[in-house]
Amino acid sequence: MPKVFDVGRVCVKLNGREAGKMCVVVDIVDERFVIVTGPKSITGVKRRRANVKHLEPTEYKVEINRGASDEEVAKVIEAAGLTEVMKKGVQPKLFMVPTVNITK
């Protein structure tokens, strides 16, 4: 397991309906899966298992215990001053592909 996905690491979800939203790693299941939470009251990300291939770690890290509850995570995020960063999330970069009209 890469060490970048340690407990307390703030990540961005890359796939699924929560893509672009930030979350916190709460527990490590194995080398491929971690438990993440938003918490839902701050970012809208529910506590769930996520594949590490669908997460992008950020430089932010909060000090939480393994298996911390959503309320504990929310308190630590507010104390660290990351509430606005977490709510903002990441906007996807969409590049316009030029289209060519072919008429016959």
Protein Blocks (a to p, Z undefined) as FASTA:
>chain_A
ZZklcghiacddfedjkgoiacddfbdfblmbccddfblmlnopacddddfklpccdfbd
cdddehiafklmmmmmmmnopmmmmmnopaddddddddddddZZ
